[in-house]
Structure formats: structure tokens, C-alpha cells
Amino acid sequence: MSIMPITADELLSLYEPGRPTELVRGELRRMSPAGYWHGAVTSLLTQFLGHYVRESHLGVTFGAETGFILARNPDTVRAPDFAFVRQDRLPSEFSSGYFPGPPDLAVEVTSPTDTYTEVHEKALSWLEHGTRLVWVIDPVGKRATVYRSSDDVRAIEADEDLTGDDVLPGFTVALRELFPAGRGPTA
């Protein structure tokens, strides 16, 4: 017996507070809430990028759990930990639903329970659906992986700069600035 795929509209009405959920090809994917270190790194990233985008009038930033419709029939709705959409791509009218399309930048902050395969597949999925730049931030390893395409994947260490390339022109932050001072997670 086959199960009918869930639609993006049905997902929106299934909202369960504190229970992050994505939709992949019509199938629900429930996730555990993020740990505190994940939240701290995401918050710092939001501060740096939010300020830069606002001051530069580049577009809008979106916090964790914002849904982006990546495909229809069957529907795929993904939610990065942080996202950016250019000003010229913003809808002209307000909607209470998910964003219609991919972000220009999707950022995933890894959790200790994430596997490399899961995170890599999700990053490639963002690119496949039109996201131009994906950052995967690893708080435990204090490094990042930058995805421009499936063939253009580059590792960044804590002492290097993370840049916005042509998606966020002029944006640069030392990766180590995204990790809170003091004791951090250990591998």
C-alpha cells in the first residue's frame, strides 16, 4: 500500500512547535531540535550576515526553520539554518507560506548527529534546485565547506576567511569569528 505524498500546503498546516520538519519529494523528514553550540554559531553568523546585508541593501536574510519550496509534484520544502535572498528575487506581495524558490545562499550548521553523507547530499540538493552558494559550518571541527557547484567544493579552516563571492559581494569574515570565545565543543 503506497502513502500519498504530502504537499507544501499540507506541511504548513502540520506545524508542530519545537519540531523542525522538512519535506523531501513528498515525504516528511522530522529533525531533532539543534543543540546550544549549534545555536550559538548560527546566532553569530546571523549577526554578521544580517548586518552586512541590511547595510548594503542587498536583500533579505532568513532565520532557521524558514521553508523554501524547491520542487513541486512531489513537493520539496527545505529549511536551512540561515538563508539570504537577493532584493530582485523577493516576491512583490506578502505571503504567509513558504518562500517560492531557493535562497541565493543557504547555510547549514552541522550537529554532532549529522553524518557527512547527509550534509553533503543536502548541500548538493540546494545547488541542484538553484541555490548559488552553500556554506556548511562545522562547529566541532571549526571549519567550513563552501559549495559553488558539485564540482566546486572547497574546505575552509578556522584561520581562513569565509567570503560571499559574487552572491554577497564584498562580504568577508574570518571563520574563527563564527565560533564563540571560550570553551567550545570538542570532537
C-alpha positions in Angstrom: 0.0 0.0 0.0 1.5 3.3 -1.1 1.2 6.5 1.0 0.1 9.7 -0.7 2.8 12.4 -0.8 2.4 15.4 1.5 2.2 18.8 -0.2 3.8 22.0 0.8 0.4 23.4 1.8 -0.3 20.4 4.0 3.1 20.7 5.6 2.4 24.3 6.5 -0.8 23.2 8.3 1.1 20.4 10.2 3.3 22.8 12.0 4.4 21.4 15.4 6.2 24.0 17.6 9.7 22.8 18.6 9.7 20.0 16.0 11.6 21.1 12.8 10.3 19.3 9.8 11.2 19.3 6.1 9.5 17.8 3.1 11.6 15.8 0.6 9.8 14.6 -2.6 6.5 14.5 -0.6 7.9 12.6 2.4 8.1 14.2 5.9 11.6 14.4 7.5 11.4 15.2 11.2 14.6 16.6 12.8 15.7 16.9 16.4 16.0 20.5 17.7 19.5 21.8 17.5 21.9 21.8 20.4 23.1 25.0 22.1 26.5 25.2 20.4 24.8 24.9 17.0 22.5 27.8 18.1 25.4 30.0 19.2 27.2 29.6 15.9 24.0 30.2 13.9 23.4 33.4 16.0 26.9 34.8 15.4 26.5 34.1 11.7 23.1 35.8 11.6 24.6 38.9 13.3 27.5 39.2 10.8 25.5 38.5 7.7 22.3 40.2 8.8 24.2 43.5 9.4 26.1 43.3 6.2 23.0 42.6 4.0 21.0 45.3 5.7 23.8 47.9 5.4 24.5 47.0 1.8 20.8 46.9 0.8 21.4 43.5 -0.9 18.1 41.7 0.0 16.7 39.8 3.0 18.1 37.3 5.4 16.1 34.5 6.8 16.5 32.6 10.1 16.4 28.9 10.8 13.3 27.0 10.0 12.2 29.2 7.2 10.9 26.9 4.5 11.9 27.2 0.8 9.9 25.4 -1.8 12.4 23.7 -4.1 10.2 21.4 -6.1 6.5 20.6 -6.8 4.7 17.3 -7.6 6.0 15.8 -5.4 6.9 18.8 -3.2 10.2 19.5 -1.5 10.4 22.1 1.2 13.8 22.6 2.9 14.8 24.9 5.8 18.5 25.9 6.1 19.9 27.3 9.4 20.3 30.6 7.7 19.5 31.9 4.2 19.8 35.0 2.0 17.7 36.1 -1.0 18.7 39.0 -3.3 16.4 42.0 -3.4 15.4 41.5 -7.1 14.2 37.9 -6.3 11.8 38.9 -3.4 8.1 38.4 -4.1 6.2 41.7 -4.6 3.3 40.6 -2.4 3.3 39.2 1.2 2.5 35.6 1.7 2.2 33.6 4.9 3.5 30.4 3.1 7.0 29.2 2.3 9.4 31.1 0.1 8.7 30.2 -3.6 12.1 29.0 -4.7 15.6 28.5 -3.4 17.7 31.0 -1.5 20.8 32.5 -3.1 22.8 31.5 -0.1 21.9 28.5 2.2 23.9 27.9 5.3 23.8 24.6 7.2 25.5 24.4 10.7 26.2 20.8 11.5 25.2 19.0 14.6 27.1 16.1 16.2 24.5 13.7 15.0 24.8 14.7 11.3 26.7 12.4 9.0 29.0 13.7 6.3 26.8 11.9 3.7 23.6 13.6 4.9 25.1 17.0 5.0 26.8 16.6 1.6 23.6 15.4 0.0 21.7 18.3 1.4 24.2 20.8 0.2 24.1 19.3 -3.3 20.3 19.3 -3.2 20.4 23.1 -2.5 22.6 23.5 -5.6 20.5 21.2 -7.7 17.5 23.4 -7.0 19.1 26.7 -7.9 20.9 27.9 -4.7 24.1 29.7 -5.9 26.2 29.3 -2.8 26.1 26.8 0.2 28.1 27.0 3.3 28.3 24.1 5.7 29.7 25.2 9.0 31.2 22.6 11.3 31.4 24.0 14.9 33.2 20.9 16.3 35.9 20.9 13.6 36.0 24.7 13.5 35.9 24.6 9.7 33.5 25.1 6.8 32.9 23.6 3.4 31.9 26.0 0.6 29.8 24.6 -2.3 29.6 26.6 -5.6 28.7 23.5 -7.6 29.0 19.8 -7.3 32.5 20.2 -8.9 33.5 23.3 -6.9 33.7 22.3 -3.2 36.3 23.8 -1.0 37.3 23.4 2.6 38.0 26.5 4.8 39.9 26.2 8.1 39.3 28.4 11.1 42.3 30.7 10.3 40.9 31.4 6.8 38.2 33.9 5.5 34.7 32.9 4.5 33.6 35.1 1.6 30.3 35.8 -0.1 31.9 35.6 -3.5 29.5 37.1 -6.2 26.4 36.2 -4.1 27.3 38.6 -1.3 29.8 40.9 -3.0 32.4 42.3 -0.5 31.4 40.1 2.4 34.3 38.6 4.3 34.5 37.2 7.8 37.3 35.3 9.5 35.8 31.8 10.1 37.1 31.8 13.6 34.8 34.8 14.3 31.8 32.5 14.0 32.9 30.3 16.9 32.1 31.8 20.4 35.0 32.6 22.6 35.9 30.3 25.4 35.3 26.6 25.7 33.9 25.2 22.5 32.7 21.7 21.6 35.3 19.0 21.2 35.4 16.2 18.7 
